[in-house]
Amino acid sequence: MKIATTKQRILQFIDYQGISKQYFFERTGLKRGLLDADKLDSSISDIYLAKILARYPELNPEWLLTGGGDMILSEGVAKLRAGIPLIPIDALAGWGEGESQVMPYDVKHYHVPEFNEQKVDFLISVKGDSMYPKYQTGDIVACKKLPLDTFFQWNKVYVLDTVQGAMLKRVKKSDKQGYITCVSENTAYEPFDLALTDTNALAIVLGSIRME
């Protein structure tokens, strides 16, 4: 029985994904002739393998190289290997609707050991001065998604996906039933009450990185 080559396993993965070779080449930046039938027995460079694994973190490197183990890694392992997505706050609008993910398109990923250990779901880059001086434009904050029926830790900072878009605010208890009070660190911005029914999704801020 002939043992499958790495390139043949790549073709198996492409078939498993239900995508075309052209789409695979576009996403990975690989040369289009790399997987031609007459080249399947030849070796593939480490650079190309790195590009594939960077684009498809769910792909098991052991299986790709040797055929051992499962083709697809567990969700937790794949997420850790991929790193944490950095998402512009402007792009967060709608991330709590239906089954949509917080990462609906290609974004950059970063490995931050302290944040990975806290199971951070995404990073956002702060924009504007409403949360100054705690956060300033360009700072990176690490966020963990929470269910809408979660209890709020009053006076903690959250990212909220609302009918008016995504916002970064300190959350306090409101005097109005079914509302929360959103507070900016910058006193030039007045606090306001937000109806929980106008909130599509939320995430708590677990930490930040200051960019000089």
C-alpha positions in Angstrom: 0.0 0.0 0.0 1.4 3.3 -1.0 1.8 5.9 1.8 0.2 9.2 1.0 2.6 12.2 0.6 2.3 15.5 2.3 0.9 17.1 -0.9 -1.7 14.3 -1.2 -2.7 15.0 2.4 -3.0 18.7 1.5 -5.5 17.7 -1.2 -7.4 15.6 1.3 -7.7 18.6 3.5 -8.8 20.8 0.6 -11.5 18.2 -0.2 -12.5 18.1 3.5 -12.9 21.8 3.6 -15.1 21.7 0.5 -13.1 24.5 -1.2 -11.4 24.7 -4.6 -7.6 24.5 -5.1 -7.7 28.0 -6.5 -9.3 29.4 -3.3 -6.7 27.5 -1.2 -3.9 28.9 -3.3 -5.3 32.4 -2.9 -5.6 32.1 0.9 -2.2 30.6 1.4 -0.2 32.3 -1.3 1.1 29.0 -2.6 2.0 28.5 -6.3 -0.9 27.2 -8.3 1.1 24.3 -9.9 2.3 23.0 -6.6 -0.4 20.3 -6.3 -0.4 19.2 -9.9 -0.7 15.4 -10.3 2.8 15.0 -11.6 4.3 16.8 -8.6 2.5 15.1 -5.7 5.4 12.8 -4.9 7.9 15.7 -4.6 8.7 17.4 -1.3 7.2 20.7 -0.1 9.3 23.4 1.5 9.0 24.4 5.2 8.0 27.9 4.1 5.0 26.6 2.3 4.0 24.4 5.2 4.3 27.4 7.5 2.0 29.4 5.3 -0.6 26.6 5.3 -0.6 26.1 9.0 -0.7 29.9 9.6 -3.8 30.2 7.5 -5.5 27.0 8.8 -4.7 26.7 12.5 -7.2 23.8 12.8 -5.0 21.6 10.6 -3.0 19.1 12.7 0.8 19.6 11.8 1.5 15.9 12.8 -1.2 14.6 10.4 0.0 16.9 7.7 3.6 15.8 7.9 3.3 12.1 8.9 -0.3 11.1 8.5 -0.5 10.4 12.3 -3.3 11.5 14.5 -6.5 13.3 13.4 -6.6 15.8 10.5 -8.3 18.5 12.6 -7.2 19.7 16.0 -9.6 20.2 18.8 -11.2 23.7 18.9 -9.2 24.7 22.0 -5.9 23.7 20.6 -6.6 25.3 17.2 -7.5 28.5 18.9 -4.4 28.6 21.0 -2.2 27.9 18.0 -3.9 30.6 15.9 -3.4 33.3 18.4 -5.9 36.0 19.3 -7.6 38.0 16.6 -7.1 41.8 16.6 -10.3 43.4 15.4 -11.0 47.1 14.7 -13.7 48.3 17.0 -15.6 49.7 14.0 -15.8 46.2 12.7 -17.5 44.8 15.8 -21.0 46.0 14.9 -23.3 43.1 14.5 -21.0 40.5 16.1 -23.7 39.4 18.5 -26.4 38.8 15.9 -27.5 35.3 15.2 -24.6 32.8 14.8 -22.1 35.4 13.5 -18.6 35.3 14.9 -16.6 38.1 16.2 -14.2 37.5 13.4 -16.2 37.4 10.1 -13.2 38.0 7.9 -9.4 37.7 7.8 -7.7 39.6 10.6 -4.2 39.5 12.1 -3.6 37.2 15.1 -1.2 37.7 17.9 0.3 35.5 20.6 0.2 37.1 24.0 0.9 34.4 26.7 -0.8 36.3 29.5 -4.0 36.8 27.5 -4.0 33.2 26.0 -4.0 31.8 29.5 -7.1 33.9 30.4 -8.9 32.5 27.3 -9.2 35.9 25.7 -11.5 35.8 22.6 -10.4 38.9 20.8 -8.3 42.1 21.0 -9.5 45.5 19.9 -7.6 48.7 19.2 -9.0 51.7 21.2 -10.2 54.6 19.1 -11.2 58.0 20.4 -10.8 59.7 23.8 -13.9 58.8 25.6 -12.1 56.3 27.9 -9.0 58.5 28.4 -6.9 58.4 30.6 -7.5 54.7 31.4 -7.3 53.9 27.7 -6.0 56.1 24.9 -6.1 55.8 21.1 -4.0 52.9 19.9 -4.1 50.9 23.2 -4.9 47.2 22.7 -7.6 45.7 25.1 -8.2 42.0 25.5 -11.8 40.9 25.7 -13.7 37.8 26.7 -17.2 37.2 25.2 -20.0 36.7 27.7 -23.6 35.5 27.4 -26.2 38.2 27.4 -27.8 36.8 30.5 -24.6 37.0 32.5 -24.4 39.0 35.7 -22.5 42.3 35.4 -19.5 43.0 37.5 -20.4 46.6 38.3 -17.7 49.2 37.7 -15.8 46.9 35.2 -15.1 47.9 31.6 -17.0 46.1 28.9 -17.3 46.1 25.1 -20.9 46.3 24.1 -22.4 45.7 20.7 -25.5 48.0 20.7 -28.0 49.3 18.2 -25.7 52.3 17.8 -22.6 50.3 17.2 -19.8 48.8 19.4 -18.6 50.8 22.3 -16.1 50.5 25.2 -17.6 51.7 28.5 -17.4 51.2 32.2 -20.7 49.6 33.3 -22.5 50.6 36.5 -25.9 49.7 38.0 -28.8 51.8 36.7 -31.7 53.0 38.7 -34.0 52.0 35.8 -35.1 48.4 35.6 -33.7 46.6 32.6 -31.0 49.2 32.0 -27.3 49.6 32.7 -25.4 52.9 33.1 -22.5 53.3 30.7 -19.8 55.6 31.9 -16.8 57.1 30.1 -13.5 57.8 31.9 -13.3 61.1 30.2 -15.6 63.4 32.2 -16.4 65.4 29.0 -18.7 62.6 28.1 -22.0 62.3 30.1 -23.0 58.9 31.5 -26.1 57.4 29.9 -28.5 54.5 30.4 -28.6 51.7 27.9 -31.5 49.2 27.7 -30.4 45.6 27.8 -32.8 44.9 25.0 -30.6 47.3 22.8 -27.5 45.2 23.5 -26.7 42.4 21.0 -23.6 41.1 22.7 -21.0 41.9 25.3 -17.5 41.1 26.4 -15.5 42.0 29.5 -12.1 43.6 29.3 -9.5 41.5 31.0 -6.4 43.6 30.3 -4.7 46.0 28.0 -1.4 46.8 26.3 -0.4 50.5 26.1 1.1 51.6 22.8 3.5 54.5 23.1 
